[in-house]
């Protein structure tokens, strides 16, 4: 046996650290990533120069413990133009084996909106391709949930 581990105090310290690490590992049960779907992305009626959009999300928590969504960051582009980004920390707690809905409202940034409008004036379209990116923070011990959703936005009322 090496001379370093001959000390009884060191042996006890190593044993206690091993027990402590094993106990901590058992406190972290397996966490299943919640399912997050974009249920709607729509243009909201507005009289302002910058249009507003609504993004509706549906979250399914397939874990036994409640999901306390701490924060959410989101970005959207239409026809390749980044039109808005935002954050929210006013989100519901999704109970264990439960589900819930989140609605976000975002106004376009002026430069992104103008760039999109200039592009649209050159082309007549009824549908626009969009991409929404989400980063959802569900706690410090779990990685952020990242979602990318693509679809078409109708310009018809």
C-alpha positions as CSV (number, residue, x, y, z in Angstrom):
1,X,0.0,0.0,0.0
2,X,1.4,3.4,-0.8
3,X,2.6,5.5,2.1
4,X,0.0,8.2,1.4
5,X,-2.9,5.9,2.2
6,X,-1.5,4.5,5.4
7,X,-2.8,7.4,7.4
8,X,-6.2,6.5,9.0
9,X,-7.4,10.1,8.6
10,X,-6.7,10.1,4.9
11,X,-8.5,6.7,4.5
12,X,-11.6,8.0,6.3
13,X,-11.5,11.2,4.2
14,X,-11.4,9.2,0.9
15,X,-14.2,6.9,2.2
16,X,-16.4,9.8,3.1
17,X,-15.8,11.5,-0.2
18,X,-16.7,8.3,-2.1
19,X,-19.9,8.0,-0.1
20,X,-20.8,11.6,-0.6
21,X,-20.2,11.5,-4.4
22,X,-22.3,8.3,-4.6
23,X,-25.1,9.9,-2.6
24,X,-25.1,13.1,-4.8
25,X,-25.3,11.0,-7.9
26,X,-28.4,9.2,-6.6
27,X,-30.1,12.5,-5.9
28,X,-30.1,13.4,-9.7
29,X,-32.8,11.1,-11.1
30,X,-32.9,10.7,-14.8
31,X,-34.5,13.7,-16.4
32,X,-36.4,13.3,-19.7
33,X,-36.4,16.4,-21.9
34,X,-39.9,17.9,-22.2
35,X,-41.5,18.0,-25.6
36,X,-42.0,21.5,-26.9
37,X,-44.0,22.2,-30.1
38,X,-44.8,25.4,-31.8
39,X,-48.6,25.3,-32.2
40,X,-49.0,28.7,-33.9
41,X,-47.0,31.5,-35.4
42,X,-49.2,34.3,-36.7
43,X,-49.2,38.0,-37.6
44,X,-51.2,40.1,-35.2
45,X,-53.4,42.9,-36.4
46,X,-51.6,46.2,-35.8
47,X,-51.9,49.9,-36.8
48,X,-48.2,50.5,-36.1
49,X,-45.3,50.5,-38.6
50,X,-43.7,47.5,-37.0
51,X,-46.0,44.4,-37.1
52,X,-46.3,42.1,-34.1
53,X,-46.3,38.3,-34.1
54,X,-47.7,35.7,-31.7
55,X,-45.8,32.5,-31.0
56,X,-47.8,29.8,-29.2
57,X,-46.0,26.8,-27.6
58,X,-47.2,23.6,-26.1
59,X,-45.0,22.0,-23.5
60,X,-45.4,18.3,-22.4
61,X,-43.6,17.3,-19.2
62,X,-43.0,13.6,-19.2
63,X,-41.2,13.7,-15.8
64,X,-42.6,13.0,-12.3
65,X,-41.4,16.3,-11.0
66,X,-42.8,19.7,-11.9
67,X,-41.0,21.6,-14.6
68,X,-40.2,25.1,-13.5
69,X,-39.3,26.9,-16.7
70,X,-36.9,29.7,-15.6
71,X,-36.6,31.5,-18.9
72,X,-37.0,31.4,-22.6
73,X,-35.1,33.1,-25.4
74,X,-36.4,33.2,-28.9
75,X,-35.5,34.4,-32.4
76,X,-37.4,34.5,-35.7
77,X,-36.6,35.1,-39.3
78,X,-38.9,35.4,-42.3
79,X,-37.5,34.8,-45.7
80,X,-34.0,34.8,-44.2
81,X,-34.4,38.2,-42.5
82,X,-34.0,38.2,-38.7
83,X,-37.1,40.1,-37.7
84,X,-37.3,39.8,-33.9
85,X,-35.7,38.3,-30.8
86,X,-36.8,38.4,-27.2
87,X,-36.8,36.8,-23.8
88,X,-39.4,35.9,-21.2
89,X,-39.2,34.8,-17.6
90,X,-43.0,34.9,-16.9
91,X,-43.7,31.3,-17.6
92,X,-46.0,28.7,-16.0
93,X,-44.8,25.7,-13.9
94,X,-45.7,22.5,-15.8
95,X,-46.7,19.9,-13.3
96,X,-45.3,16.4,-13.3
97,X,-46.8,14.4,-16.2
98,X,-48.7,17.5,-17.2
99,X,-48.8,19.9,-20.1
100,X,-49.2,23.6,-20.6
101,X,-49.3,26.4,-23.1
102,X,-47.1,29.5,-23.5
103,X,-47.9,32.5,-25.7
104,X,-45.2,35.0,-26.7
105,X,-45.8,38.3,-28.4
106,X,-43.0,40.1,-30.2
107,X,-42.7,43.2,-32.3
108,X,-40.3,43.3,-35.2
109,X,-37.1,45.2,-35.0
110,X,-37.2,48.2,-37.3
111,X,-34.2,47.3,-39.5
112,X,-35.2,43.6,-39.9
113,X,-38.8,44.7,-40.7
114,X,-37.7,47.3,-43.3
115,X,-35.3,44.8,-44.9
116,X,-38.1,42.3,-45.2
117,X,-40.5,44.8,-46.6
118,X,-38.0,45.9,-49.2
119,X,-37.5,42.3,-50.2
120,X,-41.3,41.7,-50.4
121,X,-41.9,44.7,-52.6
122,X,-39.7,43.0,-55.2
123,X,-41.7,39.7,-55.1
124,X,-45.4,39.1,-54.8
125,X,-46.1,36.3,-52.4
126,X,-49.0,34.7,-50.6
127,X,-46.9,32.7,-48.2
128,X,-43.6,33.4,-46.4
129,X,-41.1,30.9,-45.1
130,X,-40.2,31.4,-41.4
131,X,-37.9,29.9,-38.9
132,X,-38.3,30.1,-35.1
133,X,-35.5,29.2,-32.7
134,X,-36.1,28.7,-29.0
135,X,-33.8,28.2,-26.0
136,X,-35.6,27.1,-22.9
137,X,-33.9,27.1,-19.5
138,X,-35.4,24.5,-17.2
139,X,-32.8,24.6,-14.4
140,X,-29.1,24.7,-13.6
141,X,-28.6,20.9,-13.6
142,X,-30.1,20.3,-17.0
143,X,-29.0,21.5,-20.4
144,X,-31.1,24.1,-22.1
145,X,-33.7,22.8,-24.5
146,X,-33.1,24.0,-28.0
147,X,-35.9,23.9,-30.6
148,X,-36.0,25.0,-34.3
149,X,-39.3,25.2,-36.1
150,X,-39.8,26.0,-39.8
151,X,-43.1,26.7,-41.6
152,X,-45.1,29.0,-43.8
153,X,-46.9,32.2,-42.8
154,X,-49.9,33.1,-44.9
155,X,-50.4,36.7,-45.8
156,X,-54.1,36.2,-46.5
157,X,-56.5,37.2,-43.7
